[in-house]
Amino acid sequence: MENTQSIIQPQQYHSDCGEAIIEAIKRRVFVFEPGIIYIKEMPVSSPFSINLVCDQAVELAKQFDKWSLIVDLTEASRPDAKTRRTIFERFTVLSNDIQHISFYTNGFMLNTIIRFVMYGLENSYSVHYDFDKVLKTAQKAIV
Protein backbone atom coordinates (compact mmCIF):
# COMPACT_ATOMS: atom_id res chain seq x y z
CA MET A 1 0.00 0.00 0.00
CA GLU A 2 1.25 3.42 -0.91
CA ASN A 3 1.63 5.69 2.10
CA THR A 4 -1.54 7.77 2.35
CA GLN A 5 -1.01 8.64 6.00
CA SER A 6 0.49 12.06 5.31
CA ILE A 7 -2.59 13.28 3.44
CA ILE A 8 -5.33 11.48 5.40
CA GLN A 9 -6.17 13.20 8.67
CA PRO A 10 -8.29 11.79 11.53
CA GLN A 11 -11.51 13.46 10.40
CA GLN A 12 -14.59 12.61 8.38
CA TYR A 13 -14.32 13.29 4.66
CA HIS A 14 -17.24 14.15 2.41
CA SER A 15 -17.76 14.55 -1.34
CA ASP A 16 -16.30 18.07 -1.30
CA CYS A 17 -12.90 16.92 0.04
CA GLY A 18 -10.99 17.29 -3.24
CA GLU A 19 -9.45 14.93 -5.75
CA ALA A 20 -6.19 14.37 -3.83
CA ILE A 21 -8.08 13.10 -0.77
CA ILE A 22 -10.40 10.96 -2.91
CA GLU A 23 -7.40 9.32 -4.59
CA ALA A 24 -5.69 8.79 -1.22
CA ILE A 25 -8.82 7.09 0.13
CA LYS A 26 -9.02 4.86 -2.96
CA ARG A 27 -5.36 3.84 -2.53
CA ARG A 28 -6.28 2.40 0.86
CA VAL A 29 -8.01 -0.40 -1.09
CA PHE A 30 -5.83 -2.81 -3.06
CA VAL A 31 -5.36 -6.40 -4.20
CA PHE A 32 -3.37 -8.03 -1.40
CA GLU A 33 -3.00 -11.22 -3.43
CA PRO A 34 -5.17 -12.82 -6.12
CA GLY A 35 -8.73 -13.08 -4.82
CA ILE A 36 -8.07 -11.06 -1.66
CA ILE A 37 -9.00 -7.38 -1.52
CA TYR A 38 -7.60 -5.35 1.39
CA ILE A 39 -9.21 -2.24 2.87
CA LYS A 40 -7.17 -0.15 5.30
CA GLU A 41 -10.07 1.61 6.96
CA MET A 42 -9.96 5.35 7.56
CA PRO A 43 -9.12 6.66 11.03
CA VAL A 44 -12.56 8.33 11.02
CA SER A 45 -15.06 6.91 8.54
CA SER A 46 -17.97 8.69 6.95
CA PRO A 47 -20.73 7.51 4.64
CA PHE A 48 -18.75 9.06 1.77
CA SER A 49 -15.51 7.20 2.60
CA ILE A 50 -17.37 3.91 3.16
CA ASN A 51 -19.05 4.18 -0.23
CA LEU A 52 -15.75 5.10 -1.87
CA VAL A 53 -13.78 2.14 -0.43
CA CYS A 54 -16.61 -0.31 -1.11
CA ASP A 55 -16.88 0.88 -4.72
CA GLN A 56 -13.11 0.51 -5.10
CA ALA A 57 -13.16 -3.00 -3.58
CA VAL A 58 -15.94 -4.12 -5.92
CA GLU A 59 -14.10 -2.68 -8.92
CA LEU A 60 -10.86 -4.48 -8.01
CA ALA A 61 -12.72 -7.73 -7.31
CA LYS A 62 -14.20 -7.88 -10.82
CA GLN A 63 -11.06 -9.64 -12.02
CA PHE A 64 -11.69 -12.64 -9.73
CA ASP A 65 -14.31 -15.40 -9.84
CA LYS A 66 -14.21 -15.69 -6.04
CA TRP A 67 -12.94 -13.11 -3.61
CA SER A 68 -12.54 -12.37 0.06
CA LEU A 69 -12.19 -9.06 1.79
CA ILE A 70 -9.80 -8.10 4.57
CA VAL A 71 -10.93 -5.01 6.47
CA ASP A 72 -8.11 -3.60 8.58
CA LEU A 73 -9.65 -1.63 11.44
CA THR A 74 -6.47 -1.22 13.48
CA GLU A 75 -6.44 2.57 12.94
CA ALA A 76 -10.21 3.06 12.85
CA SER A 77 -12.33 4.76 15.47
CA ARG A 78 -15.93 3.98 16.35
CA PRO A 79 -18.18 5.03 13.45
CA ASP A 80 -21.17 7.27 14.09
CA ALA A 81 -24.74 6.02 13.57
CA LYS A 82 -25.05 7.34 10.01
CA THR A 83 -21.78 5.66 9.01
CA ARG A 84 -22.80 2.37 10.67
CA ARG A 85 -26.02 2.45 8.65
CA THR A 86 -24.04 2.99 5.43
CA ILE A 87 -21.73 0.09 6.34
CA PHE A 88 -24.74 -2.16 6.88
CA GLU A 89 -26.30 -1.13 3.57
CA ARG A 90 -23.08 -1.62 1.61
CA PHE A 91 -22.27 -4.98 3.18
CA THR A 92 -25.82 -6.13 2.47
CA VAL A 93 -25.11 -5.58 -1.24
CA LEU A 94 -21.58 -7.06 -1.00
CA SER A 95 -23.00 -10.24 0.51
CA ASN A 96 -24.19 -11.28 -2.94
CA ASP A 97 -20.67 -11.52 -4.36
CA ILE A 98 -18.14 -12.05 -1.60
CA GLN A 99 -17.02 -15.36 -0.08
CA HIS A 100 -15.77 -14.06 3.28
CA ILE A 101 -14.93 -10.88 5.18
CA SER A 102 -12.02 -11.03 7.63
CA PHE A 103 -11.89 -8.14 10.06
CA TYR A 104 -8.50 -7.27 11.53
CA THR A 105 -8.97 -5.31 14.73
CA ASN A 106 -7.34 -4.46 18.01
CA GLY A 107 -10.24 -3.33 20.13
CA PHE A 108 -13.19 -4.81 21.97
CA MET A 109 -15.50 -1.91 21.06
CA LEU A 110 -14.94 -2.40 17.32
CA ASN A 111 -15.53 -6.14 17.70
CA THR A 112 -18.92 -5.39 19.21
CA ILE A 113 -19.77 -2.92 16.44
CA ILE A 114 -18.73 -5.45 13.78
CA ARG A 115 -21.06 -8.06 15.24
CA PHE A 116 -23.87 -5.50 15.43
CA VAL A 117 -23.40 -4.38 11.81
CA MET A 118 -23.00 -7.93 10.46
CA TYR A 119 -25.97 -9.34 12.40
CA GLY A 120 -28.55 -10.71 10.01
CA LEU A 121 -26.36 -10.55 6.93
CA GLU A 122 -25.67 -13.64 4.87
CA ASN A 123 -21.94 -12.92 4.79
CA SER A 124 -19.41 -15.31 6.21
CA TYR A 125 -17.19 -13.20 8.43
CA SER A 126 -14.59 -13.49 11.15
CA VAL A 127 -12.86 -11.12 13.55
CA HIS A 128 -9.20 -11.56 14.51
CA TYR A 129 -6.46 -9.76 16.42
CA ASP A 130 -3.72 -11.71 14.61
CA PHE A 131 -3.03 -10.84 10.96
CA ASP A 132 -1.90 -14.37 10.09
CA LYS A 133 -5.35 -15.67 11.13
CA VAL A 134 -7.04 -12.90 9.16
CA LEU A 135 -5.15 -13.84 6.01
CA LYS A 136 -5.56 -17.59 6.42
CA THR A 137 -9.31 -17.24 6.91
CA ALA A 138 -9.63 -15.05 3.82
CA GLN A 139 -7.51 -17.45 1.75
CA LYS A 140 -9.41 -20.54 2.89
CA ALA A 141 -12.73 -19.02 1.79
CA ILE A 142 -11.69 -18.71 -1.86
CA VAL A 143 -10.12 -22.14 -2.31
C-alpha positions as CSV (number, residue, x, y, z in Angstrom):
1,M,0.0,0.0,0.0
2,E,1.2,3.4,-0.9
3,N,1.6,5.7,2.1
4,T,-1.5,7.8,2.3
5,Q,-1.0,8.6,6.0
6,S,0.5,12.1,5.3
7,I,-2.6,13.3,3.4
8,I,-5.3,11.5,5.4
9,Q,-6.2,13.2,8.7
10,P,-8.3,11.8,11.5
11,Q,-11.5,13.5,10.4
12,Q,-14.6,12.6,8.4
13,Y,-14.3,13.3,4.7
14,H,-17.2,14.2,2.4
15,S,-17.8,14.6,-1.3
16,D,-16.3,18.1,-1.3
17,C,-12.9,16.9,0.0
18,G,-11.0,17.3,-3.2
19,E,-9.5,14.9,-5.8
20,A,-6.2,14.4,-3.8
21,I,-8.1,13.1,-0.8
22,I,-10.4,11.0,-2.9
23,E,-7.4,9.3,-4.6
24,A,-5.7,8.8,-1.2
25,I,-8.8,7.1,0.1
26,K,-9.0,4.9,-3.0
27,R,-5.4,3.8,-2.5
28,R,-6.3,2.4,0.9
29,V,-8.0,-0.4,-1.1
30,F,-5.8,-2.8,-3.1
31,V,-5.4,-6.4,-4.2
32,F,-3.4,-8.0,-1.4
33,E,-3.0,-11.2,-3.4
34,P,-5.2,-12.8,-6.1
35,G,-8.7,-13.1,-4.8
36,I,-8.1,-11.1,-1.7
37,I,-9.0,-7.4,-1.5
38,Y,-7.6,-5.4,1.4
39,I,-9.2,-2.2,2.9
40,K,-7.2,-0.2,5.3
41,E,-10.1,1.6,7.0
42,M,-10.0,5.3,7.6
43,P,-9.1,6.7,11.0
44,V,-12.6,8.3,11.0
45,S,-15.1,6.9,8.5
46,S,-18.0,8.7,6.9
47,P,-20.7,7.5,4.6
48,F,-18.8,9.1,1.8
49,S,-15.5,7.2,2.6
50,I,-17.4,3.9,3.2
51,N,-19.0,4.2,-0.2
52,L,-15.7,5.1,-1.9
53,V,-13.8,2.1,-0.4
54,C,-16.6,-0.3,-1.1
55,D,-16.9,0.9,-4.7
56,Q,-13.1,0.5,-5.1
57,A,-13.2,-3.0,-3.6
58,V,-15.9,-4.1,-5.9
59,E,-14.1,-2.7,-8.9
60,L,-10.9,-4.5,-8.0
61,A,-12.7,-7.7,-7.3
62,K,-14.2,-7.9,-10.8
63,Q,-11.1,-9.6,-12.0
64,F,-11.7,-12.6,-9.7
65,D,-14.3,-15.4,-9.8
66,K,-14.2,-15.7,-6.0
67,W,-12.9,-13.1,-3.6
68,S,-12.5,-12.4,0.1
69,L,-12.2,-9.1,1.8
70,I,-9.8,-8.1,4.6
71,V,-10.9,-5.0,6.5
72,D,-8.1,-3.6,8.6
73,L,-9.7,-1.6,11.4
74,T,-6.5,-1.2,13.5
75,E,-6.4,2.6,12.9
76,A,-10.2,3.1,12.9
77,S,-12.3,4.8,15.5
78,R,-15.9,4.0,16.3
79,P,-18.2,5.0,13.5
80,D,-21.2,7.3,14.1
81,A,-24.7,6.0,13.6
82,K,-25.1,7.3,10.0
83,T,-21.8,5.7,9.0
84,R,-22.8,2.4,10.7
85,R,-26.0,2.4,8.6
86,T,-24.0,3.0,5.4
87,I,-21.7,0.1,6.3
88,F,-24.7,-2.2,6.9
89,E,-26.3,-1.1,3.6
90,R,-23.1,-1.6,1.6
91,F,-22.3,-5.0,3.2
92,T,-25.8,-6.1,2.5
93,V,-25.1,-5.6,-1.2
94,L,-21.6,-7.1,-1.0
95,S,-23.0,-10.2,0.5
96,N,-24.2,-11.3,-2.9
97,D,-20.7,-11.5,-4.4
98,I,-18.1,-12.0,-1.6
99,Q,-17.0,-15.4,-0.1
100,H,-15.8,-14.1,3.3
101,I,-14.9,-10.9,5.2
102,S,-12.0,-11.0,7.6
103,F,-11.9,-8.1,10.1
104,Y,-8.5,-7.3,11.5
105,T,-9.0,-5.3,14.7
106,N,-7.3,-4.5,18.0
107,G,-10.2,-3.3,20.1
108,F,-13.2,-4.8,22.0
109,M,-15.5,-1.9,21.1
110,L,-14.9,-2.4,17.3
111,N,-15.5,-6.1,17.7
112,T,-18.9,-5.4,19.2
113,I,-19.8,-2.9,16.4
114,I,-18.7,-5.5,13.8
115,R,-21.1,-8.1,15.2
116,F,-23.9,-5.5,15.4
117,V,-23.4,-4.4,11.8
118,M,-23.0,-7.9,10.5
119,Y,-26.0,-9.3,12.4
120,G,-28.5,-10.7,10.0
121,L,-26.4,-10.6,6.9
122,E,-25.7,-13.6,4.9
123,N,-21.9,-12.9,4.8
124,S,-19.4,-15.3,6.2
125,Y,-17.2,-13.2,8.4
126,S,-14.6,-13.5,11.1
127,V,-12.9,-11.1,13.6
128,H,-9.2,-11.6,14.5
129,Y,-6.5,-9.8,16.4
130,D,-3.7,-11.7,14.6
131,F,-3.0,-10.8,11.0
132,D,-1.9,-14.4,10.1
133,K,-5.3,-15.7,11.1
134,V,-7.0,-12.9,9.2
135,L,-5.2,-13.8,6.0
136,K,-5.6,-17.6,6.4
137,T,-9.3,-17.2,6.9
138,A,-9.6,-15.0,3.8
139,Q,-7.5,-17.4,1.8
140,K,-9.4,-20.5,2.9
141,A,-12.7,-19.0,1.8
142,I,-11.7,-18.7,-1.9
143,V,-10.1,-22.1,-2.3
